[in-house]
Amino acid sequence: MLDLRALSFIDSSGIRALLRLTTQIRHDVRLRLVPGPPRVQRVSNSPA
C-alpha cells in the first residue's frame, strides 16, 4: 500500500516514479494507492 495522503505536491518526476514502481513489482503483487489530497489527485488525473 502506498499512502499519498501526506503529499502536498507531486510533479512529473513523482508520477514517473509511481509508474516505474508499477512495472517493477511482481505480477502476483497488488499495489494499492491511498488517494492524496485534491491537489495531488488533480495532477495524477490530468490527461497526458
Buried (B, 14 or more C-beta within 10 A) or exposed (E): EEEBEEBEEBEEEBBEEBEEEEEEEEEEEEEEEEEBEEEBBEBBEEEE
